[in-house]
Amino acid sequence: MSFPTFSLQNKTILLTGGAGLYGRGLAAMLAQTGATLILAARNVEKLQVVADEETAKGHTVFAEALDQGDEASVIALHDRIQAKFGPLHGLVNNAVLRPMKGANGAVEQFAESMRVNATGVMLMHRHFGQTMAEAGRGSIVNIGSIQGMIGPSYELYTGTNMGDMPPDYFFHKGGMENLTRFYAALYGPKNVRVNNLAPGGFFNNQPEPFLQRYCEHTMLGRMADETDLGGAVIFLLSDASRYITGVNLPVDGGYTAK
């Protein structure tokens, strides 16, 4: 009897983003799995640097252009991948646009955020997920946030000059969690799984008062680094998780459990 494995060998995986805060670490870890990894974002030049760095290590990584908020761009990427590789085995929806900088940001900034982070994520599920469903297999992993599960913790920011928290991020990350359940139900009969990860705070040289307060709130006593998300993503993409779908998985050091 054979058992499911964590291997992504001979699988084609699309990661949106790939050069940003979460994306670069995910790109490095996914590249090591033996998968054919495709990175896609608006700034293809930055992605090509990542692809070249990973290719130099012996991995198979490609960079592609994608404007997630533009359906024509989503379809064009889908068709290029389909022509070259066939249906994806895995999709990681990691790309995010952050136009709104605070509670009083312009309405136009909120609308732009929804175009990319809500409508755009739906389009990725629609076009790539449908092709996976037609192939009868696949896994979609959405990169959400604990901010889609909880309200803002203003006390963490007191005296830090880190700026205000924007409502759009809480709105679309909360929506992503339930969108995951929708597509898990829609595509489940076709053997396509859809799950959501909710990362906690990521260390990015934040001011010391913020770091101390945040770490005190987590069970593991630290923020995430570039290696902390990849293991859960690889697990959910692999056959080891073949009976898991519609799940929201916090990867937050125990922040939301405390």
N, C-alpha and C positions, 0 to 999 in steps of 0.2 A: 504494500500500500504506500503510495506516495503522499507526501504532506505539502501543503502550501508553503511557499518560501517568501523571503523578503527580497528576492532578486528582481531586478528590472532589466536584466540582460535581454537583449533583442527586442526591447519595447521602445516605442517612440513616445516621448513625453514633451508636451508644450508647457513652458513656464512663462507666464506674462510678467513683465518686469525682469529683473535679473541683474541689475546694476545698482539697485538701491539698498536701503537699510536691511530689509529682510532678504531681498532678491539675490544679492551677491553670495550670501552664505548658502542659500538654497541651491543656487546654480552650481556651486562647488561640490556640494554633497550629492546632488542628483547626477552630476557628471561622473562621479566615482562609481555609480551603480552599474555601469555598463550599458545604460540606456543611450539611445540617440536622443539628445536633448536639443530642443529648439527654444531659443529665447526670443521674445517678441515685446516690443515697446515702441513708443514714438521716436525716441532717440536711438536709432539703430547704430550710430557711431559708437556710443558708449557700450552698447551690447556687443559690438564686434570686438572691442578690446577684451571683454570678458571671454567671449568665444575663443579668441586667439590665445589667451592665457590658459584656458582649459584644454584646448587642442594641443598646446605645447606639452602638456602633461600626458598626452596619449589618449585623451577623451574625445568623444564625437559630439561636438557642439556647434550649432549654427545660430546665426542672428538674423532676425526678420523684422521688418517694419510693421507696426500696428498702431492705429489710432482706435482705441477700444470704444470710444463714443461715436464712431462713424461706422454704420452698418456696412457700407461698401468696403471699408478697410478690413472689417472682420471677415466678410465673405471672401475678399481677395486673398487674405492669409489662409483661410480654410482651403480655398481651391489650390493654392500653391503647395500646401502641405499634402493635400489629398493626391495631387498629381505626382509628387516626388516620393512620398512615404506610405500613402494609403491612410486608412482611418487611424487616428491616434489611439494609443493604449491608455494614455493618461493626460489630464489637463490640470494644471495648477493655476488658479485665478488669483494672482498675487498683485497685479498692477493696481495702482490707486493714484488718484489726482487729489491734491490738497490745496484748492484755490481759496478756501475760506479760512481766515486766520483768527477769528474770534466770534463771540456771541453776536456782535453787531455788524458782522460782515455783510456786504451788499447782497441783495436778493439774487442778483445776476450770478454771484459766486456760488450761491447755494444751487441754483439751476444748473450751472456748469458741472458742479460736483455730481449731481444726480445723472446728468447725461453720460458721464463716464463710469461712475461708481455704482449706479443702479441699472440704468438702461443698458450700459455697456456690458455689465456682468451677465445680465439676462441674455444679451445677444450671443455671448460666448457659449452659454449653456444651450441656446437654441441651435446654433449652427454646428458647433463641434459635437455637442451631446447627441444630436440627431444622427450624425454619421456614425458615432460609436454605437448607438442603439441599432442601427441598420446592420452593423458588423456583429452585434450580439455580445459585445464585451467592452469594458472600459471602466475607468475610475476618474472622477472629478473631485479635486480637493480645493476648497475655497479658503483663502486666507482672510479670516475675519479679524476680530479683536475682542478682548474682554470688554471694551467700551460698547460693544453691541449687546452686552449682558447686564451691565450695571450703569449707574449714573456717574457723573463726574465727581472726582474727589478733589475739590478745590483746596482742601487743607494741605495737600501735597505741594502746592505751588506758592504758598504764602512766603513772601519775601525773596522770591527767586528771580523775578523779572523774566520769566519764561513765556510771558504772554498769556492770552486767554484761550479757552477751549472752544472749538467751533461746533455748532449743533449738527452740521451736515455729516460729520464723521460718525457720531452716535446713531444718526438716523440710518445711514446706508449700511453700517456694519450690523445693526440690529436687523435690518431687512435682509441682509445676506444670509443670516442664520435661518430665517424662515423660507427664503428662496431655495436654500439647500434642501429643505424638507419637501418642497414642491417638486423639484426635479428628481429627488430620490424616489418619490412616488411615481412620477411620470415615466422615468427610464428604468426603474427597478425590474419590471417584467421583461425587459430586454437585456438584463444582466449588466446594466451600467449602474455603478454605485456613485453616490454623491454625498460628500461629507464636508463639514466646516471645522476649521481650526480657529481657536480664539487665543492668539498670543497675548501674553502680558507685556509689560514694559520692556523695552530694548535699551541696553546701555549705550549711550551716545554722548558721554562726557557731560552729563547734566550737572547743574550746580549741586554742591555737596548737601545743602539742606534737603533738596528734593530726593537725592539718592538715599540719604539716611532714613527719611520718612518712608519712602517706597519699600526699601529693603526690610524695614521693621514690619511692614504689613504682609510680607510674603513668608510662607512657611520655610522656604529654602534660604531666605535671607539675602537674596541677590536679584539683580535684573537679568534678563536673558542676554546671551551673546550670539554670535553668528552661527554657532553649531547646535543651538538648542531646539530649533524648529524642524530641521531636516529629518531627524529620525522619525518623527510622527508623520511627516509628509510621505516619506518612503514607505512606511508601514501601510498607510492608507492607499497608496498607489499599487502596492504589491498584492499578490495572491494570499498573503498571510492574513489579510483583513477581508477576505472574500465574502464574509457574512455580516459585514458592518456597513450600514448605509443610513443616511438621514441623521447622523450624529453630529452634535456640536461638542468638540473636544477642547477644553481649556488647556493651554500649554503656558502656564503662568506662574510656576513655582508655588502654587497654592494660594495665590492672591485672592481669587474668588471663592475659595473654600474656607477662608479664615473668618 
